[in-house]
């Protein structure tokens, strides 16, 4: 630990607001790194060298032109049994010594706090790096071994089965969700919070929190493979966003994911969807079809969600039939429309693309 220039100057500036004496702070080489007299910063303080060598308080009650010493007191700053700096206050030693002792105690306490914060920050940074790598989908054998060693150092049971939950919100908004020990939080991006949960009660707590705040949430499977669970939870979020439907569990979207990665869609039909989406009326038709699919073909619910008359809905579905060549009222045609729309939306939104 070293006495930094920034911290030293802050201490000097604050202390000199309350006492009428000049203060100098020197580093472990006797160089003045902070002072009420800024012209002295960077210069060697000869008495500080003596203090550093002896680790004792030195007082001077009168000027000594030969030694270039002014009246005052110089006192060592210690950290973990090491002398890392010196505090000097100019003035009558009897008057300034109590201030110097107080300043010494305050400085050493601040250094202890700074050291503790640094240790905690290092631990948190190490944990964050570990969690980020732990949530990677495909990791090789060597990486797994390294992660296992890091987990041991962090006191984490690497092979305990856990469930990944992703909530779409900022880290700040997640502060209200208080997780018990052995559950981990990773701020994956500005609006993506990853929670690695040790039990299903915690998973339910996360889901309830998300629903109560209208945040989108995705849950992966419970497994030792955290990367796999993360990928599944991420897939839930992507498909929910893609179809504007609140899925929660991976099992709800697994078939849709398989459809998207199967490359079964007719490319000619996908191009027709793209052409439709380039016109205002065509975009309305695609939105109508998406709402119709989300409502499993329920005409009344679809018309209600779109705020249109049932006859208007019938007209739009008929127009889709004429333009695309597939009848939304026929099961096999509707399935093909669903597959084509899925594929088109997946390609249209690269940030949500399912691989």
N, C-alpha and C positions, 0 to 999 in steps of 0.2 A: 504494500500500500504506500502511495506517495501523496504528499501534500500538493494538491494541484494549484496552479496559479489562479484559476477561476474561483475555487472555493476559498482560497486565502484572501483574495481581494474582496469577496462578498463579506467575509467575517470582519475584515479591517473596516470596510465602509460602514457596516452596521454598528460596530463597537464605537467608532469615532463619532457617531451621532449622539452618544450618551456620555463620553468622557472627553475632557479637554486636553488630551495628550496624543502625540503622534505615535502610531503603531507601525512596526515593521514585522513582516513575516518572511522567514528565510527557509529555503529547502535544505535537503540533507547534504548539500555542498556549500552551504553558507551564502548562497546567492539570494539577494532580496527579490522575492517574487510578488510581494504585495506591500503597499505602503500608503500612508496618508500623504506622503510627499512623493509624487509619481516620478520626480527626477531621480530618485534613488533606486528605482526598480531596475534590476539587472546588474547592480553593482555587488561586489563582494563585501560581506559584513565580517570583519576580522574577529569580533567578539563572538559571533555565532559559531565560528570554527572552534573556538575554545569550548564553548558550551557543548557542541556536538562531540568533541573528543572526551570530555569529562562527564557528560550527561548530568551536569549540575547547574544550579542557578548562579549567575554572575551579576553582581550589583556594583554600580559606580555612583558615588555620591558627588563627584565633581568632574569638571572638564579635564581632559588630558590631551593637549594639542599634539604631543608627540605620537600618541597612539590613535589620534583622531577619534576619541571616545567622548560621548556626551553622557551626562548623568542619566541614570535609568537602570532598568533591569532587563536581563535576557534570560529566558527560561526555556528548557527543552520541551518539545512536543513528542510524546511517546505513543507508539502503536504496537501492541503485542510484543512488549519488551525490547523494542527497537526505537532509537531516536531518529525521527524522520524529518525534524524541522526545529526551528527556533522562533519564539515570539519575543520581540523587543518592544518595550514601551519607554519613551523618553520622559524624564522628569525625576523628581525627588523619589528615591527608592522606597522610602517609607510610605509615600502616598500611592505610588503606582504598583507596588508589589501585589496588593490584594486584587487589583484589576488584572494583572498579569496571570495570577493563579486562577482567577475566574475564567479568563480567556483561554488558558491552557485546558481547563476542564471541559469547557464548551467545545473547543476545537477537537479534542480527543473523542468526545461523545459524538460529534458530527461525523468524524472519521469512522467510528464504530458503526453508526447507522448507515453510512455510505457503503461500507464494506458488506454489511448484511444485505442491503438492497442489491448490491452487485452480485452477491452469491445467489440470492433468490432469482434475480433476472437471468443469471447463467443457467440455473436449474430449469427455469421456465422455457428458455430458448432451447435447451437440450431436449426437453419434453416435447416442445412444438416440432422440432426437426424430426424427432422419433415418430410422433403421431402422423406427420405428413408422409413419411416413408412407409409407415405401417398401413396406410390407407391406399397405397398403390396397388393397382389391380394385378399386375404380373411382375413378380419379383423372383430373381434367380436364387439358387441355393446359397451362394456366398452372401448375398444381401440378407437372406433369411437368418443366416448364422450371425451376422453382424447385429441385426435387429434383436435377436435373442439375447446377445450379450448386453446390448444397451438396455433392454427391458429389465434384465437382472440388476443392472446398476441403478435403474429408476424404481426398483422394487415393484415391477409390474409382472403379473403372471401372463407370459406371452402366449401360452396355449390354452388359456381359459376361454370358453365359448362366449362370445359377445355379439351384440346387435348394433349395427350402425343406423342412426337416425339422422336425417338431414332436414334442417328447418331453414326456410328461405327468409332470413331477416338479418339485421346487423348484429354484431357482437354486443353492442350496447343494449339493444332491446332484449337480449337473452339474459341480462343480469337478474331478472326476476325469477328465472328458472334455476333454483338452487339444487344442485346435484350432490348426492352423497359421495363419500370417498370411493375410489376405484372406478368411478365413471369419469370419462375424459371428454374435454371440449377442445375442438380445433377450429379456429377461425380460418376457414379454407379460402374465403374471398370476402369482399365487402358485404355481400348479402347471402353468403352460404355458410351456415354453422353446422359443423359435423359433431355429433355426439356419439361416443362409443360407450354403450350401456352394458352393465354387468348382469342385469336381470330384466324380466318382462314388466315388472311394476314400474321400473324407471322408464322403459319404453312407453308405457301407457301415460305416464306423467308428461313425457315430452309431447306425445300426440295431443293430449288434452290442452297443454299449454299452447301449442300451435293453433288448434281449433279456436280456443278462446280469444286469440289475438288475430285470427284470420290470416295466419301464415301458412304457406304451402309446406307440406311435410311428406317425406318419403322414408320408408322403413325397409331395410334389407333383411336377409335371413340371419338366423342365429348360428354362428359358426366360429371356428378358430381362425378361419381365413378372413381377416378384417378387410383386406383389399377387395375380396369378392363381395362382402356385405356392403361396403361403401359403393362399389359399382352398381349394385342392385338398387340401393337407395337413391343413387344419382339417376338411374334409369327411370325410377318412379317419378321423380321430380320432372325430368325431361318430358315424359309422355303425358303427365298431368298438364304441363304447360302447353305442350303441343296440341292437345285435344281440349284444353280448357275444362278439364274434369278432375275432380278431387279424388284421385286414387291415393291410397296410403301404403299398402303392402306390395312387395314385389310380385307376389303370386297373382295379384290382380292385373298386372301388366305384362307378365311373362310371355303370354301368347302374342300380344301385340308386338313386343320386342322381337320375337321370333319371326313374325311376319315382316317386320321392317328390315331384318337382316337376311331374309331369304331371297330377296331380289326376284319375287314372283310377279310383281306388277307389270302390266303391259306398258311399255315405254311410250307407245303411241297415245294411249289414254292419258298418261302422265303429262305429255305435251299439250293435250287438249285442256287439261285442268290449268296448266300454266297460261295458256292463251285466254281462258275464261277469266283468270285472276287479273288480267291486264285491263279489264273493263269494269266499270262500276256495277253494271247489272250482273256481270259474270261473278264478281266478288260476292254479291248478294246471294247468288245461286250456290256458291261453295259454302257460304256461311249457313245457308238453309240446309244443305245436305249434312254438314257437320252437326248441326243442332238436331236434325232428324235422326242421325245415327246415335248421338248421345242419349236420345230419348227412346232408343230401341224401336223406332218406327211408330211411336205413339203420336198420332196426328194432332190430337187436342193439346197435348203437352208442348209439342213443337210449335204450334201456332201461338200458344200462350207465351212461350219463351221469346219468340220473335216479334210479339206484339202485332201480329197480322191475322186477318180472317182466314178461316179454314179453307175457303175457296181460293184465296191468294196462295196458300201453301200448295194446294192441288195444282194450281197453274204452274208454280215454280218447279215442282217435281216433274210435271209433264214436260216442261222446257228442258230440264236436265236429261230426260229420256230422249228427247229429240236431238239435242246437241251432242250428247255423249254416246248414245246408242244403247244405254243400259237402263232398265226399268227399276226405279227405286222400290216398286211394290212387289217385285219378285225377289225371293230370298237369294238365289245365286247371283243375280245381277247386283243386289244390294251389297252382298259380300265383296264383289269385285269393285264396286264403287268405294267401299270402305277401305279396301287394300290400296286402291289407286290414290285416294285422298290422303291416307297415311303416308304413302311414299312421297307424294308431292309436298306435303307439309314438312316432312323430314328433310327433304332437299332444300326447301325454301328457307329453313331456319338452321343454318350451319352451327350456331351455338348450341342448338338442342339436338343435333344429329345423333341418332342411335347407330352405333357401330356394332 
